[in-house]
Amino acid sequence: MTAFIKKEHLGSGAPPRRILKPQHPQAILNMVERTKIFQQTQQNLAQAKADRAEQLKGEWDSNAEVQRWRNQMTQEERTRDAIDRMIPTTRAVEEMRAGGKEVSYEHARSKAEELAYKAERQKKGE
C-alpha cells in the first residue's frame, strides 16, 4: 500500500511557514500598529514631544525680554505680530491644499488674517 506525502512535508525539517497576505494595505498598517514595539515607541514619542513643548514654553515664558516686549504691545500689535508669525505656516497649508501650486504671500496673509479674526470673534463670544 502506498501513501501520498505532500511535497511540503518531504524532508527532515518542519513545514515552511506560510506568509499571510493581507487583503488590502490598511491590514498591514493595522498589524504593525498592534505590535507592542510600535505602541511603546508611539508612547515614547508622544511623551518626548510633550516634554519638549513644555521645556520650550518654560523658556519662552521665563524670558524677561519677551515678557517686557509683550507687556509694551497693545492688543492690536499682538494680533498683527501673531498674524505675521502665522503666514509661513498658512502658506505651506494653502500650497498643500492647492495640490503643490505656489501660493502668494498676500493670499497666505489674507488667510492668516481670516483665521486670526475668526479666533478673536470666537473669544469675544465666550
C-alpha positions as CSV (number, residue, x, y, z in Angstrom):
1,M,0.0,0.0,0.0
2,T,1.3,3.4,-0.9
3,A,0.8,6.6,1.0
4,F,0.6,10.1,-0.6
5,I,3.0,12.6,1.0
6,K,2.7,16.2,0.2
7,K,5.7,17.9,-1.3
8,E,5.9,20.4,1.6
9,H,6.3,17.5,4.1
10,L,9.1,15.8,2.3
11,G,12.5,16.2,4.1
12,S,13.5,16.3,7.7
13,G,12.6,19.9,8.6
14,A,9.4,21.4,9.8
15,P,7.0,22.5,7.2
16,P,7.7,26.0,5.9
17,R,5.9,29.0,7.5
18,R,3.1,30.4,5.4
19,I,3.2,34.1,4.7
20,L,-0.1,35.7,5.3
21,K,-1.1,38.1,2.6
22,P,-3.3,40.9,3.8
23,Q,-6.3,41.7,1.6
24,H,-5.6,45.4,1.5
25,P,-2.8,47.9,2.6
26,Q,-4.7,49.0,5.6
27,A,-4.4,45.5,7.1
28,I,-0.6,45.8,7.1
29,L,-0.9,49.1,8.9
30,N,-3.3,47.5,11.5
31,M,-0.9,44.6,12.0
32,V,2.0,47.0,12.6
33,E,0.1,49.3,14.9
34,R,-1.0,46.3,17.1
35,T,2.6,45.3,17.9
36,K,3.9,46.1,21.4
37,I,7.1,47.7,20.0
38,F,5.1,50.1,17.8
39,Q,2.8,51.1,20.7
40,Q,5.7,51.6,23.1
41,T,7.5,53.8,20.5
42,Q,4.4,55.8,19.9
43,Q,4.0,56.4,23.6
44,N,7.7,57.4,24.0
45,L,7.4,59.8,21.0
46,A,4.3,61.4,22.5
47,Q,6.0,61.8,25.9
48,A,9.1,63.3,24.3
49,K,7.0,65.8,22.3
50,A,5.1,66.9,25.4
51,D,8.3,67.3,27.4
52,R,9.9,69.3,24.6
53,A,6.9,71.5,24.2
54,E,6.8,72.1,28.0
55,Q,10.5,73.0,28.0
56,L,10.2,75.4,25.2
57,K,7.1,77.0,26.8
58,G,9.0,77.4,30.0
59,E,12.0,79.0,28.2
60,W,9.7,81.4,26.4
61,D,7.7,82.4,29.4
62,S,10.8,82.9,31.6
63,N,12.5,85.1,29.1
64,A,12.3,88.6,30.7
65,E,12.9,90.4,27.3
66,V,9.9,88.6,25.8
67,Q,7.7,89.4,28.8
68,R,8.7,93.1,28.6
69,W,8.1,93.2,24.9
70,R,4.7,91.5,25.4
71,N,3.6,94.0,28.0
72,Q,4.6,97.0,25.9
73,M,2.5,95.9,23.0
74,T,-1.2,96.8,22.5
75,Q,-3.7,94.1,21.7
76,E,-3.8,95.2,18.1
77,E,0.0,94.9,17.8
78,R,0.0,91.5,19.4
79,T,-2.7,90.4,16.9
80,R,-0.6,91.8,14.0
81,D,2.5,90.0,15.3
82,A,0.7,86.7,15.6
83,I,-0.6,87.1,12.0
84,D,3.0,87.7,10.8
85,R,4.2,84.6,12.6
86,M,1.3,82.5,11.1
87,I,2.0,83.5,7.5
88,P,4.7,80.8,6.7
89,T,2.6,78.0,8.1
90,T,-0.6,79.3,6.4
91,R,1.3,79.5,3.1
92,A,2.5,75.9,3.4
93,V,-1.0,74.6,4.3
94,E,-2.6,76.5,1.3
95,E,0.1,75.1,-1.0
96,M,-0.8,71.6,0.1
97,R,-4.5,72.3,-0.4
98,A,-3.8,73.7,-3.9
99,G,-2.0,70.5,-4.9
100,G,1.5,71.8,-4.6
101,K,1.0,75.0,-6.6
102,E,2.8,78.0,-5.2
103,V,0.6,80.4,-3.1
104,S,1.4,84.2,-3.0
105,Y,2.4,85.9,0.2
106,E,-0.7,88.2,0.0
107,H,-3.0,85.2,-0.3
108,A,-1.4,83.5,2.7
109,R,-1.6,86.7,4.7
110,S,-5.3,87.1,3.9
111,K,-6.0,83.5,5.1
112,A,-3.9,84.1,8.3
113,E,-5.9,87.3,8.9
114,E,-9.2,85.4,8.4
115,L,-8.1,82.8,11.0
116,A,-7.0,85.4,13.5
117,Y,-10.2,87.5,13.2
118,K,-12.3,84.3,13.4
119,A,-10.5,83.3,16.6
120,E,-10.9,86.8,18.0
121,R,-14.7,86.7,17.3
122,Q,-15.0,83.4,19.0
123,K,-13.1,84.6,22.0
124,K,-15.4,87.6,22.4
125,G,-18.5,85.3,22.0
126,E,-17.4,83.1,25.0
